[in-house]
Amino acid sequence: MGLVILVWRNSPVEDMHAGRRGPDDAAMFATSTELQAAAAKALRKDNRAWGLLDFEDYLLDRDRPWPATAGRNLQDLGYGYLGAYQRHVKDQINVLIGLSKHACVEEPLVTYLIPRALMYGRFHKGMPGWDLIVDRIGLLLSDPRHPGWRDPNYGDEAVRDMPRGLSIDDLQHALRSRPSSLPDEVLTWLSDHFLYCAAPPYSGSFN
C-alpha cells in the first residue's frame, strides 16, 4: 500500500480528481484497490527494479480503462495533467529503484515503504485494517439505525438505495477479494454512502 500512496495517490492524480473531467470518488477508491494488487505483484519480483518499472508502465498506460469510469482511461481522465502526472510517477519510481539497490540496509525498499503505509493507509485494501472496514460496512447495512451512522437518516437512505440484487455477504466478499470488480453502480453507491463513515474511530470500539 505504501507504494500506491507514494507513487500514485499523492500525485497530480489528486488534481485530476478535483477537476471537471477527472475520476470521481468511486473511481479513486476502485482504482486504488486495483493498484494495490499491481503494486504487490511488482514488489514480489526477484528483481525489484524490473518490478517497479512494470508498475510504472501500468500507471502510465493511457489506454487502460479505470474501474468505475464506464471505460474511460488515463487519456480521458487526466487531460491537462498528463505531463505532471508522468513526471511524478517516473521521478518516484527512479528514486525507489535507486533505493532498492542500497546495500547498507537490509530490504531498504520495504523499510522505506512500510512507515508510509502505516501512516497513511492503515485501513486501505491490502492492510490489516481493511477487514475491519468491510465488517463495519456489513454491520451498518444490517442496522440502518446503528449509532455508527452520522445521522439516522443516512442508514435508511443507504439501504433504500442499495443496488437491487446485491447481498451484504456478496458485497463483503467482493470488497475482501477485488473491490474494483464490482459494477460501477455499486461502487458509486459505496462512495456515496460509506466512504465517509466506514473508517473506524480513532478511539473507542465499534460493535
VONUDO-315500 format. One record per atom (N, C-alpha, C): x, y negated, z; atom name; residue in three letters. Coordinates in nm, 2 decimals, always signed. Atoms other than C-alpha are relative to their C-alpha. Example, Ala and Ser with C-alpha at 12.3 -4.5 7.8 and 13.67 -1.06 7.14 Angstrom:
<pts>
       xx       yy       zz   mifi   zalum
    +0.09    +0.12    +0.00      N     ALA
    +1.23    +0.45    +0.78     CA     ALA
    +0.09    -0.12    +0.00      C     ALA
    -0.09    +0.11    +0.00      N     SER
    +1.37    +0.11    +0.71     CA     SER
    -0.08    -0.11    +0.08      C     SER
</pts>
This chain:
<pts>
       xx       yy       zz   mifi   zalum
    +0.08    +0.12    +0.00      N     MET
    +0.00    +0.00    +0.00     CA     MET
    +0.09    -0.13    +0.00      C     MET
    -0.09    +0.12    -0.01      N     GLY
    +0.29    -0.24    +0.07     CA     GLY
    +0.04    -0.04    -0.14      C     GLY
    -0.04    +0.03    +0.14      N     LEU
    +0.39    -0.21    -0.30     CA     LEU
    -0.11    -0.08    -0.07      C     LEU
    +0.11    +0.07    +0.07      N     VAL
    +0.05    -0.31    -0.42     CA     VAL
    -0.02    -0.14    +0.05      C     VAL
    +0.01    +0.13    -0.06      N     ILE
    +0.03    -0.60    -0.18     CA     ILE
    +0.10    -0.10    -0.05      C     ILE
    -0.11    +0.08    +0.03      N     LEU
    +0.37    -0.73    -0.26     CA     LEU
    +0.00    -0.04    -0.15      C     LEU
    -0.02    +0.03    +0.14      N     VAL
    +0.37    -0.70    -0.64     CA     VAL
    -0.13    -0.04    -0.07      C     VAL
    +0.13    +0.04    +0.07      N     TRP
    +0.00    -0.73    -0.73     CA     TRP
    -0.09    -0.09    +0.07      C     TRP
    +0.10    +0.08    -0.07      N     ARG
    -0.22    -0.87    -0.47     CA     ARG
    +0.05    -0.14    +0.03      C     ARG
    -0.05    +0.14    -0.03      N     ASN
    +0.00    -1.16    -0.35     CA     ASN
    +0.07    -0.05    -0.12      C     ASN
    -0.06    +0.04    +0.13      N     SER
    +0.05    -1.29    -0.70     CA     SER
    -0.10    -0.09    -0.07      C     SER
    +0.10    +0.08    +0.07      N     PRO
    -0.12    -1.50    -0.97     CA     PRO
    -0.13    +0.07    -0.03      C     PRO
    +0.13    -0.06    +0.01      N     VAL
    -0.39    -1.24    -0.97     CA     VAL
    -0.11    -0.07    +0.09      C     VAL
    +0.09    +0.07    -0.08      N     GLU
    -0.54    -1.44    -0.69     CA     GLU
    -0.06    -0.12    -0.07      C     GLU
    +0.05    +0.11    +0.08      N     ASP
    -0.56    -1.74    -0.92     CA     ASP
    -0.10    +0.05    -0.11      C     ASP
    +0.09    -0.06    +0.09      N     MET
    -0.73    -1.52    -1.18     CA     MET
    -0.14    +0.03    +0.07      C     MET
    +0.11    -0.04    -0.08      N     HIS
    -0.97    -1.40    -0.91     CA     HIS
    -0.09    -0.13    +0.03      C     HIS
    +0.08    +0.12    -0.03      N     ALA
    -1.07    -1.76    -0.83     CA     ALA
    -0.05    -0.07    -0.13      C     ALA
    +0.04    +0.06    +0.13      N     GLY
    -1.10    -1.85    -1.20     CA     GLY
    -0.14    +0.04    -0.05      C     GLY
    +0.14    -0.03    +0.06      N     ARG
    -1.42    -1.85    -1.41     CA     ARG
    +0.00    +0.13    -0.07      C     ARG
    +0.00    -0.12    +0.08      N     ARG
    -1.31    -1.56    -1.63     CA     ARG
    +0.06    +0.12    +0.07      C     ARG
    -0.08    -0.10    -0.06      N     GLY
    -1.12    -1.36    -1.37     CA     GLY
    -0.09    +0.11    +0.07      C     GLY
    +0.07    -0.11    -0.07      N     PRO
    -1.21    -1.04    -1.17     CA     PRO
    -0.08    -0.05    +0.12      C     PRO
    +0.08    +0.03    -0.11      N     ASP
    -1.48    -1.07    -0.91     CA     ASP
    +0.04    +0.08    +0.12      C     ASP
    -0.04    -0.07    -0.12      N     ASP
    -1.47    -0.93    -0.55     CA     ASP
    +0.00    +0.16    -0.03      C     ASP
    +0.01    -0.15    +0.02      N     ALA
    -1.59    -0.58    -0.67     CA     ALA
    +0.12    +0.05    -0.08      C     ALA
    -0.11    -0.04    +0.09      N     ALA
    -1.32    -0.57    -0.94     CA     ALA
    +0.13    +0.00    +0.08      C     ALA
    -0.12    +0.01    -0.08      N     MET
    -1.05    -0.68    -0.70     CA     MET
    +0.01    +0.12    +0.10      C     MET
    +0.00    -0.11    -0.09      N     PHE
    -1.15    -0.41    -0.45     CA     PHE
    +0.03    +0.13    -0.07      C     PHE
    -0.01    -0.13    +0.07      N     ALA
    -1.18    -0.13    -0.70     CA     ALA
    +0.14    +0.01    -0.06      C     ALA
    -0.13    +0.00    +0.06      N     THR
    -0.85    -0.23    -0.88     CA     THR
    +0.11    +0.03    +0.11      C     THR
    -0.10    -0.02    -0.11      N     SER
    -0.66    -0.25    -0.55     CA     SER
    +0.01    +0.15    +0.04      C     SER
    +0.00    -0.14    -0.04      N     THR
    -0.77    +0.11    -0.46     CA     THR
    +0.06    +0.09    -0.11      C     THR
    -0.06    -0.08    +0.11      N     GLU
    -0.68    +0.24    -0.81     CA     GLU
    +0.15    -0.02    +0.00      C     GLU
    -0.14    +0.02    +0.00      N     LEU
    -0.34    +0.08    -0.79     CA     LEU
    +0.08    +0.07    +0.11      C     LEU
    -0.06    -0.07    -0.11      N     GLN
    -0.27    +0.24    -0.46     CA     GLN
    +0.05    +0.14    -0.04      C     GLN
    -0.04    -0.13    +0.05      N     ALA
    -0.26    +0.58    -0.64     CA     ALA
    +0.11    -0.01    -0.09      C     ALA
    -0.11    +0.02    +0.09      N     ALA
    -0.04    +0.44    -0.91     CA     ALA
    +0.13    -0.03    +0.07      C     ALA
    -0.12    +0.03    -0.08      N     ALA
    +0.20    +0.30    -0.65     CA     ALA
    +0.06    +0.12    +0.07      C     ALA
    -0.05    -0.12    -0.06      N     ALA
    +0.22    +0.62    -0.46     CA     ALA
    +0.07    +0.09    -0.09      C     ALA
    -0.06    -0.08    +0.11      N     LYS
    +0.30    +0.81    -0.78     CA     LYS
    +0.14    -0.06    -0.03      C     LYS
    -0.13    +0.06    +0.04      N     ALA
    +0.58    +0.56    -0.86     CA     ALA
    +0.10    +0.03    +0.11      C     ALA
    -0.09    -0.01    -0.11      N     LEU
    +0.73    +0.59    -0.51     CA     LEU
    +0.04    +0.15    +0.02      C     LEU
    -0.03    -0.14    -0.02      N     ARG
    +0.72    +0.97    -0.52     CA     ARG
    +0.11    +0.05    -0.10      C     ARG
    -0.09    -0.04    +0.11      N     LYS
    +0.95    +0.98    -0.83     CA     LYS
    +0.14    +0.01    +0.07      C     LYS
    -0.13    -0.02    -0.05      N     ASP
    +1.30    +1.11    -0.76     CA     ASP
    +0.09    -0.12    -0.03      C     ASP
    -0.07    +0.13    +0.04      N     ASN
    +1.44    +0.81    -0.95     CA     ASN
    -0.10    -0.11    +0.03      C     ASN
    +0.09    +0.11    -0.04      N     ARG
    +1.27    +0.52    -0.77     CA     ARG
    +0.00    -0.11    -0.10      C     ARG
    -0.01    +0.11    +0.10      N     ALA
    +1.39    +0.27    -1.03     CA     ALA
    -0.10    +0.03    -0.12      C     ALA
    +0.09    -0.04    +0.11      N     TRP
    +1.21    +0.46    -1.31     CA     TRP
    -0.15    -0.01    +0.05      C     TRP
    +0.14    +0.01    -0.05      N     GLY
    +0.90    +0.49    -1.09     CA     GLY
    -0.05    -0.14    +0.01      C     GLY
    +0.04    +0.15    -0.01      N     LEU
    +0.89    +0.11    -1.02     CA     LEU
    -0.02    -0.06    -0.14      C     LEU
    +0.02    +0.05    +0.13      N     LEU
    +0.93    +0.04    -1.39     CA     LEU
    -0.13    +0.06    -0.06      C     LEU
    +0.13    -0.06    +0.04      N     ASP
    +0.64    +0.28    -1.46     CA     ASP
    -0.12    -0.08    +0.06      C     ASP
    +0.11    +0.08    -0.07      N     PHE
    +0.43    +0.08    -1.21     CA     PHE
    -0.01    -0.14    -0.06      C     PHE
    +0.00    +0.13    +0.07      N     GLU
    +0.54    -0.24    -1.38     CA     GLU
    -0.08    +0.01    -0.13      C     GLU
    +0.07    -0.02    +0.12      N     ASP
    +0.42    -0.11    -1.71     CA     ASP
    -0.15    +0.01    +0.02      C     ASP
    +0.14    -0.02    -0.03      N     TYR
    +0.09    -0.01    -1.56     CA     TYR
    -0.07    -0.13    +0.04      C     TYR
    +0.06    +0.13    -0.03      N     LEU
    +0.03    -0.35    -1.41     CA     LEU
    -0.01    -0.10    -0.11      C     LEU
    +0.00    +0.10    +0.10      N     LEU
    +0.12    -0.54    -1.72     CA     LEU
    -0.07    +0.05    -0.13      C     LEU
    +0.07    -0.05    +0.11      N     ASP
    -0.08    -0.32    -1.96     CA     ASP
    -0.12    -0.09    -0.03      C     ASP
    +0.11    +0.10    +0.03      N     ARG
    -0.31    -0.58    -2.13     CA     ARG
    -0.12    +0.07    -0.05      C     ARG
    +0.12    -0.07    +0.06      N     ASP
    -0.54    -0.32    -2.28     CA     ASP
    -0.07    +0.10    +0.09      C     ASP
    +0.06    -0.09    -0.10      N     ARG
    -0.61    -0.11    -1.97     CA     ARG
    -0.12    -0.06    +0.06      C     ARG
    +0.12    +0.05    -0.06      N     PRO
    -0.97    -0.16    -1.86     CA     PRO
    +0.01    +0.00    +0.15      C     PRO
    +0.01    +0.00    -0.14      N     TRP
    -1.01    -0.27    -1.50     CA     TRP
    -0.13    +0.05    +0.05      C     TRP
    +0.13    -0.05    -0.05      N     PRO
    -1.27    -0.09    -1.29     CA     PRO
    -0.09    -0.12    +0.04      C     PRO
    +0.10    +0.10    -0.04      N     ALA
    -1.59    -0.28    -1.22     CA     ALA
    +0.00    -0.13    -0.08      C     ALA
    +0.00    +0.12    +0.09      N     THR
    -1.55    -0.52    -1.51     CA     THR
    -0.07    +0.03    -0.13      C     THR
    +0.07    -0.03    +0.13      N     ALA
    -1.76    -0.35    -1.78     CA     ALA
    +0.10    +0.01    -0.11      C     ALA
    -0.09    -0.03    +0.11      N     GLY
    -1.45    -0.25    -1.97     CA     GLY
    +0.10    -0.12    -0.03      C     GLY
    -0.10    +0.11    +0.03      N     ARG
    -1.26    -0.59    -1.96     CA     ARG
    +0.14    +0.04    +0.05      C     ARG
    -0.13    -0.03    -0.03      N     ASN
    -0.89    -0.58    -1.94     CA     ASN
    +0.08    -0.13    +0.04      C     ASN
    -0.08    +0.11    -0.04      N     LEU
    -0.60    -0.80    -1.83     CA     LEU
    +0.00    -0.12    -0.10      C     LEU
    +0.00    +0.11    +0.11      N     GLN
    -0.60    -0.99    -2.16     CA     GLN
    -0.13    -0.09    +0.02      C     GLN
    +0.13    +0.08    -0.02      N     ASP
    -0.97    -1.09    -2.09     CA     ASP
    +0.00    -0.07    +0.13      C     ASP
    +0.02    +0.05    -0.14      N     LEU
    -0.95    -1.14    -1.71     CA     LEU
    +0.11    -0.11    +0.03      C     LEU
    -0.11    +0.08    -0.04      N     GLY
    -0.61    -1.32    -1.70     CA     GLY
    +0.03    -0.12    -0.09      C     GLY
    -0.02    +0.11    +0.10      N     TYR
    -0.65    -1.58    -1.97     CA     TYR
    +0.05    -0.13    +0.08      C     TYR
    -0.05    +0.12    -0.06      N     GLY
    -0.44    -1.88    -1.87     CA     GLY
    +0.10    +0.03    +0.11      C     GLY
    -0.09    -0.04    -0.11      N     TYR
    -0.24    -1.69    -1.60     CA     TYR
    +0.09    +0.11    -0.04      C     TYR
    -0.07    -0.12    +0.03      N     LEU
    -0.08    -1.41    -1.80     CA     LEU
    +0.15    -0.02    +0.01      C     LEU
    -0.15    +0.02    -0.01      N     GLY
    +0.27    -1.57    -1.82     CA     GLY
    +0.05    +0.00    +0.14      C     GLY
    -0.04    +0.01    -0.14      N     ALA
    +0.29    -1.65    -1.45     CA     ALA
    -0.02    +0.14    +0.06      C     ALA
    +0.02    -0.14    -0.05      N     TYR
    +0.15    -1.30    -1.37     CA     TYR
    +0.11    +0.09    -0.04      C     TYR
    -0.11    -0.08    +0.05      N     GLN
    +0.40    -1.13    -1.59     CA     GLN
    +0.13    -0.03    +0.07      C     GLN
    -0.12    +0.03    -0.07      N     ARG
    +0.69    -1.32    -1.44     CA     ARG
    +0.01    +0.05    +0.14      C     ARG
    +0.00    -0.04    -0.14      N     HIS
    +0.58    -1.25    -1.09     CA     HIS
    +0.02    +0.15    +0.01      C     HIS
    -0.01    -0.15    +0.00      N     VAL
    +0.54    -0.87    -1.15     CA     VAL
    +0.15    +0.04    -0.03      C     VAL
    -0.14    -0.03    +0.04      N     LYS
    +0.88    -0.85    -1.33     CA     LYS
    +0.10    -0.04    +0.11      C     LYS
    -0.09    +0.04    -0.11      N     ASP
    +1.06    -1.05    -1.06     CA     ASP
    +0.00    +0.09    +0.12      C     ASP
    +0.02    -0.08    -0.12      N     GLN
    +0.92    -0.85    -0.78     CA     GLN
    +0.06    +0.14    -0.02      C     GLN
    -0.05    -0.13    +0.04      N     ILE
    +1.00    -0.52    -0.95     CA     ILE
    +0.15    +0.00    +0.00      C     ILE
    -0.14    +0.01    +0.01      N     ASN
    +1.35    -0.63    -1.02     CA     ASN
    +0.07    -0.01    +0.14      C     ASN
    -0.05    +0.01    -0.13      N     VAL
    +1.41    -0.72    -0.66     CA     VAL
    -0.01    +0.14    +0.07      C     VAL
    +0.02    -0.13    -0.07      N     LEU
    +1.27    -0.39    -0.54     CA     LEU
    +0.10    +0.11    -0.06      C     LEU
    -0.10    -0.10    +0.06      N     ILE
    +1.49    -0.19    -0.79     CA     ILE
    +0.13    -0.03    +0.06      C     ILE
    -0.13    +0.03    -0.06      N     GLY
    +1.79    -0.37    -0.66     CA     GLY
    +0.01    +0.05    +0.15      C     GLY
    +0.01    -0.04    -0.14      N     LEU
    +1.68    -0.30    -0.30     CA     LEU
    +0.01    +0.15    +0.01      C     LEU
    +0.01    -0.15    +0.00      N     SER
    +1.62    +0.07    -0.38     CA     SER
    +0.14    +0.06    -0.01      C     SER
    -0.13    -0.05    +0.02      N     LYS
    +1.99    +0.10    -0.47     CA     LYS
    +0.10    -0.04    +0.11      C     LYS
    -0.08    +0.05    -0.11      N     HIS
    +2.11    -0.05    -0.14     CA     HIS
    +0.05    +0.12    +0.08      C     HIS
    -0.06    -0.12    -0.06      N     ALA
    +2.35    +0.21    +0.01     CA     ALA
    +0.02    -0.01    +0.15      C     ALA
    -0.03    +0.02    -0.14      N     CYS
    +2.38    +0.06    +0.36     CA     CYS
    -0.11    +0.04    +0.09      C     CYS
    +0.12    -0.03    -0.08      N     VAL
    +2.03    +0.16    +0.48     CA     VAL
    -0.06    +0.12    -0.06      C     VAL
    +0.07    -0.12    +0.04      N     GLU
    +1.86    +0.50    +0.46     CA     GLU
    -0.14    -0.04    -0.04      C     GLU
    +0.14    +0.03    +0.06      N     GLU
    +1.54    +0.47    +0.24     CA     GLU
    -0.03    -0.15    +0.01      C     GLU
    +0.02    +0.15    -0.02      N     PRO
    +1.58    +0.09    +0.21     CA     PRO
    -0.14    -0.05    -0.06      C     PRO
    +0.12    +0.05    +0.06      N     LEU
    +1.27    +0.05    -0.02     CA     LEU
    -0.12    +0.03    +0.10      C     LEU
    +0.11    -0.04    -0.10      N     VAL
    +1.04    +0.24    +0.23     CA     VAL
    +0.01    -0.09    +0.12      C     VAL
    -0.02    +0.09    -0.12      N     THR
    +1.19    +0.04    +0.52     CA     THR
    -0.05    -0.14    -0.03      C     THR
    +0.04    +0.13    +0.04      N     TYR
    +1.11    -0.28    +0.33     CA     TYR
    -0.15    -0.01    -0.01      C     TYR
    +0.14    +0.00    +0.04      N     LEU
    +0.76    -0.19    +0.22     CA     LEU
    -0.10    +0.03    +0.12      C     LEU
    +0.09    -0.04    -0.11      N     ILE
    +0.61    -0.03    +0.54     CA     ILE
    -0.04    -0.12    +0.09      C     ILE
    +0.05    +0.11    -0.08      N     PRO
    +0.60    -0.35    +0.75     CA     PRO
    -0.10    -0.09    -0.07      C     PRO
    +0.09    +0.08    +0.08      N     ARG
    +0.42    -0.53    +0.47     CA     ARG
    -0.14    +0.07    +0.00      C     ARG
    +0.13    -0.08    +0.00      N     ALA
    +0.16    -0.25    +0.45     CA     ALA
    -0.07    -0.01    +0.14      C     ALA
    +0.06    +0.00    -0.14      N     LEU
    +0.11    -0.25    +0.83     CA     LEU
    -0.05    -0.14    +0.03      C     LEU
    +0.04    +0.13    -0.04      N     MET
    +0.09    -0.63    +0.85     CA     MET
    -0.13    -0.05    -0.08      C     MET
    +0.11    +0.06    +0.09      N     TYR
    -0.15    -0.70    +0.55     CA     TYR
    -0.10    +0.11    -0.05      C     TYR
    +0.09    -0.10    +0.06      N     GLY
    -0.31    -0.37    +0.46     CA     GLY
    -0.03    +0.12    +0.09      C     GLY
    +0.02    -0.11    -0.09      N     ARG
    -0.37    -0.16    +0.77     CA     ARG
    -0.13    +0.08    -0.02      C     ARG
    +0.13    -0.06    +0.02      N     PHE
    -0.73    -0.09    +0.67     CA     PHE
    -0.04    +0.01    -0.15      C     PHE
    +0.02    -0.02    +0.15      N     HIS
    -0.68    -0.06    +0.29     CA     HIS
    +0.00    +0.15    -0.03      C     HIS
    -0.01    -0.14    +0.05      N     LYS
    -0.72    +0.26    +0.09     CA     LYS
    +0.14    +0.04    +0.00      C     LYS
    -0.14    -0.05    -0.01      N     GLY
    -0.42    +0.48    +0.15     CA     GLY
    +0.06    -0.02    +0.13      C     GLY
    -0.05    +0.02    -0.13      N     MET
    -0.37    +0.36    +0.50     CA     MET
    -0.09    +0.08    +0.10      C     MET
    +0.08    -0.08    -0.10      N     PRO
    -0.48    +0.55    +0.82     CA     PRO
    -0.13    -0.07    +0.04      C     PRO
    +0.12    +0.07    -0.04      N     GLY
    -0.74    +0.28    +0.90     CA     GLY
    -0.11    +0.01    -0.10      C     GLY
    +0.11    -0.01    +0.10      N     TRP
    -0.93    +0.34    +0.57     CA     TRP
    -0.11    +0.09    +0.04      C     TRP
    +0.10    -0.09    -0.04      N     ASP
    -1.11    +0.64    +0.72     CA     ASP
    -0.10    -0.07    +0.10      C     ASP
    +0.08    +0.07    -0.10      N     LEU
    -1.24    +0.41    +1.00     CA     LEU
    -0.10    -0.10    -0.08      C     LEU
    +0.08    +0.08    +0.08      N     ILE
    -1.37    +0.17    +0.73     CA     ILE
    -0.12    +0.08    -0.06      C     ILE
    +0.10    -0.09    +0.06      N     VAL
    -1.55    +0.45    +0.55     CA     VAL
    -0.11    +0.05    +0.10      C     VAL
    +0.09    -0.04    -0.10      N     ASP
    -1.70    +0.58    +0.87     CA     ASP
    -0.09    -0.12    +0.04      C     ASP
    +0.07    +0.12    -0.04      N     ARG
    -1.81    +0.23    +0.96     CA     ARG
    -0.11    -0.04    -0.10      C     ARG
    +0.10    +0.03    +0.10      N     ILE
    -1.99    +0.18    +0.63     CA     ILE
    -0.12    +0.10    +0.01      C     ILE
    +0.11    -0.10    -0.02      N     GLY
    -2.18    +0.51    +0.68     CA     GLY
    -0.08    -0.03    +0.12      C     GLY
    +0.08    +0.04    -0.12      N     LEU
    -2.28    +0.40    +1.03     CA     LEU
    -0.09    -0.12    -0.02      C     LEU
    +0.08    +0.12    +0.03      N     LEU
    -2.40    +0.06    +0.92     CA     LEU
    -0.12    +0.04    -0.09      C     LEU
    +0.11    -0.04    +0.09      N     LEU
    -2.60    +0.22    +0.64     CA     LEU
    -0.11    +0.08    +0.07      C     LEU
    +0.09    -0.09    -0.07      N     SER
    -2.76    +0.47    +0.87     CA     SER
    -0.09    -0.07    +0.10      C     SER
    +0.07    +0.08    -0.10      N     ASP
    -2.87    +0.20    +1.11     CA     ASP
    +0.00    -0.15    -0.04      C     ASP
    +0.00    +0.14    +0.05      N     PRO
    -2.97    -0.13    +0.94     CA     PRO
    -0.01    -0.11    +0.12      C     PRO
    +0.01    +0.09    -0.11      N     ARG
    -3.02    -0.28    +1.29     CA     ARG
    +0.12    +0.01    +0.09      C     ARG
    -0.12    -0.02    -0.08      N     HIS
    -2.67    -0.19    +1.42     CA     HIS
    +0.06    -0.14    +0.03      C     HIS
    -0.06    +0.13    -0.03      N     PRO
    -2.50    -0.48    +1.60     CA     PRO
    +0.12    -0.04    -0.08      C     PRO
    -0.12    +0.03    +0.09      N     GLY
    -2.21    -0.45    +1.36     CA     GLY
    -0.04    -0.09    -0.12      C     GLY
    +0.04    +0.10    +0.10      N     TRP
    -2.42    -0.64    +1.10     CA     TRP
    +0.00    -0.14    +0.06      C     TRP
    -0.01    +0.14    -0.06      N     ARG
    -2.36    -1.01    +1.14     CA     ARG
    -0.13    -0.06    +0.02      C     ARG
    +0.14    +0.05    -0.01      N     ASP
    -2.73    -1.07    +1.10     CA     ASP
    -0.09    +0.12    -0.02      C     ASP
    +0.09    -0.12    +0.01      N     PRO
    -3.01    -0.82    +1.15     CA     PRO
    -0.06    +0.01    -0.15      C     PRO
    +0.06    -0.01    +0.14      N     ASN
    -3.15    -0.91    +0.80     CA     ASN
    +0.10    +0.06    -0.10      C     ASN
    -0.10    -0.04    +0.10      N     TYR
    -2.82    -0.82    +0.63     CA     TYR
    -0.01    +0.16    -0.02      C     TYR
    +0.01    -0.14    +0.01      N     GLY
    -2.87    -0.45    +0.72     CA     GLY
    -0.12    +0.04    -0.09      C     GLY
    +0.12    -0.03    +0.08      N     ASP
    -3.22    -0.44    +0.58     CA     ASP
    +0.02    -0.03    -0.15      C     ASP
    -0.02    +0.03    +0.14      N     GLU
    -3.11    -0.61    +0.26     CA     GLU
    +0.10    +0.10    -0.07      C     GLU
    -0.09    -0.10    +0.06      N     ALA
    -2.82    -0.37    +0.21     CA     ALA
    -0.06    +0.13    -0.03      C     ALA
    +0.07    -0.13    +0.02      N     VAL
    -3.04    -0.06    +0.25     CA     VAL
    -0.10    -0.02    -0.11      C     VAL
    +0.09    +0.03    +0.10      N     ARG
    -3.30    -0.22    +0.03     CA     ARG
    +0.06    +0.00    -0.14      C     ARG
    -0.07    +0.02    +0.13      N     ASP
    -3.05    -0.30    -0.25     CA     ASP
    +0.09    +0.12    -0.03      C     ASP
    -0.09    -0.12    +0.03      N     MET
    -2.87    +0.04    -0.23     CA     MET
    -0.04    +0.06    -0.13      C     MET
    +0.03    -0.06    +0.13      N     PRO
    -2.85    +0.18    -0.58     CA     PRO
    -0.07    +0.13    +0.01      C     PRO
    +0.09    -0.12    +0.00      N     ARG
    -3.11    +0.44    -0.65     CA     ARG
    +0.08    +0.13    -0.02      C     ARG
    -0.07    -0.13    +0.01      N     GLY
    -2.99    +0.80    -0.61     CA     GLY
    +0.13    +0.01    +0.07      C     GLY
    -0.13    +0.00    -0.07      N     LEU
    -2.68    +0.71    -0.41     CA     LEU
    -0.03    +0.04    +0.15      C     LEU
    +0.01    -0.04    -0.14      N     SER
    -2.65    +0.90    -0.08     CA     SER
    +0.12    -0.05    +0.08      C     SER
    -0.11    +0.04    -0.09      N     ILE
    -2.44    +0.80    +0.22     CA     ILE
    +0.12    +0.10    -0.01      C     ILE
    -0.11    -0.10    +0.01      N     ASP
    -2.24    +1.13    +0.20     CA     ASP
    +0.08    -0.01    -0.13      C     ASP
    -0.07    +0.01    +0.13      N     ASP
    -2.16    +1.09    -0.17     CA     ASP
    +0.08    -0.13    -0.01      C     ASP
    -0.08    +0.12    +0.00      N     LEU
    -2.06    +0.73    -0.12     CA     LEU
    +0.13    +0.01    +0.08      C     LEU
    -0.11    -0.02    -0.09      N     GLN
    -1.83    +0.82    +0.17     CA     GLN
    +0.11    +0.09    -0.07      C     GLN
    -0.10    -0.09    +0.07      N     HIS
    -1.67    +1.10    -0.03     CA     HIS
    +0.07    -0.08    -0.11      C     HIS
    -0.07    +0.07    +0.11      N     ALA
    -1.60    +0.87    -0.33     CA     ALA
    +0.09    -0.11    +0.06      C     ALA
    -0.09    +0.10    -0.06      N     LEU
    -1.46    +0.60    -0.10     CA     LEU
    +0.13    +0.06    +0.05      C     LEU
    -0.12    -0.07    -0.05      N     ARG
    -1.22    +0.85    +0.05     CA     ARG
    +0.09    +0.05    -0.11      C     ARG
    -0.08    -0.06    +0.11      N     SER
    -1.11    +1.00    -0.28     CA     SER
    +0.04    -0.10    -0.10      C     SER
    -0.04    +0.09    +0.11      N     ARG
    -1.13    +0.75    -0.56     CA     ARG
    -0.11    -0.11    -0.01      C     ARG
    +0.10    +0.11    +0.01      N     PRO
    -1.34    +0.43    -0.50     CA     PRO
    -0.02    -0.06    -0.14      C     PRO
    +0.02    +0.06    +0.13      N     SER
    -1.27    +0.30    -0.85     CA     SER
    -0.08    +0.08    -0.09      C     SER
    +0.09    -0.08    +0.09      N     SER
    -1.47    +0.59    -1.00     CA     SER
    -0.14    -0.03    +0.02      C     SER
    +0.14    +0.04    -0.02      N     LEU
    -1.79    +0.45    -0.85     CA     LEU
    -0.05    -0.09    -0.11      C     LEU
    +0.06    +0.08    +0.10      N     PRO
    -2.03    +0.29    -1.10     CA     PRO
    +0.02    -0.15    +0.04      C     PRO
    -0.01    +0.15    -0.03      N     ASP
    -2.00    -0.09    -1.14     CA     ASP
    -0.11    -0.05    +0.09      C     ASP
    +0.11    +0.04    -0.08      N     GLU
    -2.34    -0.13    -0.99     CA     GLU
    +0.02    +0.03    +0.15      C     GLU
    -0.03    -0.04    -0.14      N     VAL
    -2.23    +0.05    -0.67     CA     VAL
    +0.11    -0.09    +0.06      C     VAL
    -0.11    +0.09    -0.04      N     LEU
    -1.90    -0.15    -0.65     CA     LEU
    -0.05    -0.14    +0.03      C     LEU
    +0.06    +0.13    -0.03      N     THR
    -2.09    -0.47    -0.68     CA     THR
    -0.08    -0.01    +0.12      C     THR
    +0.09    -0.01    -0.13      N     TRP
    -2.34    -0.37    -0.41     CA     TRP
    +0.09    +0.00    +0.12      C     TRP
    -0.09    -0.01    -0.12      N     LEU
    -2.05    -0.28    -0.18     CA     LEU
    +0.06    -0.13    +0.03      C     LEU
    -0.06    +0.13    -0.02      N     SER
    -1.88    -0.61    -0.24     CA     SER
    -0.09    -0.10    +0.06      C     SER
    +0.10    +0.10    -0.04      N     ASP
    -2.20    -0.80    -0.18     CA     ASP
    -0.04    +0.02    +0.15      C     ASP
    +0.05    -0.03    -0.14      N     HIS
    -2.29    -0.62    +0.15     CA     HIS
    +0.09    +0.04    +0.10      C     HIS
    -0.09    -0.06    -0.10      N     PHE
    -1.99    -0.46    +0.31     CA     PHE
    +0.14    -0.05    +0.01      C     PHE
    -0.14    +0.04    -0.01      N     LEU
    -1.66    -0.60    +0.23     CA     LEU
    +0.03    -0.11    +0.10      C     LEU
    -0.02    +0.11    -0.09      N     TYR
    -1.72    -0.89    +0.46     CA     TYR
    -0.02    +0.05    +0.15      C     TYR
    +0.03    -0.04    -0.13      N     CYS
    -1.83    -0.68    +0.76     CA     CYS
    +0.06    +0.14    +0.04      C     CYS
    -0.04    -0.14    -0.03      N     ALA
    -1.67    -0.33    +0.73     CA     ALA
    +0.13    +0.01    +0.07      C     ALA
    -0.13    -0.01    -0.07      N     ALA
    -1.33    -0.42    +0.87     CA     ALA
    -0.03    +0.01    +0.15      C     ALA
    +0.02    -0.02    -0.15      N     PRO
    -1.30    -0.31    +1.24     CA     PRO
    +0.03    -0.13    +0.07      C     PRO
    -0.04    +0.12    -0.07      N     PRO
    -1.29    -0.59    +1.50     CA     PRO
    +0.14    +0.02    +0.06      C     PRO
    -0.14    -0.01    -0.05      N     TYR
    -0.95    -0.68    +1.64     CA     TYR
    +0.00    +0.05    +0.14      C     TYR
    +0.00    -0.06    -0.13      N     SER
    -1.06    -0.57    +1.98     CA     SER
    -0.13    +0.06    +0.03      C     SER
    +0.13    -0.06    -0.04      N     GLY
    -1.33    -0.36    +2.14     CA     GLY
    -0.02    +0.12    -0.09      C     GLY
    +0.03    -0.12    +0.07      N     SER
    -1.49    -0.05    +2.00     CA     SER
    -0.12    -0.02    -0.09      C     SER
    +0.12    +0.01    +0.09      N     PHE
    -1.75    +0.02    +1.73     CA     PHE
    -0.05    +0.14    -0.01      C     PHE
    +0.06    -0.14    +0.01      N     ASN
    -1.98    +0.32    +1.77     CA     ASN
    -0.15    -0.01    +0.03      C     ASN
</pts>
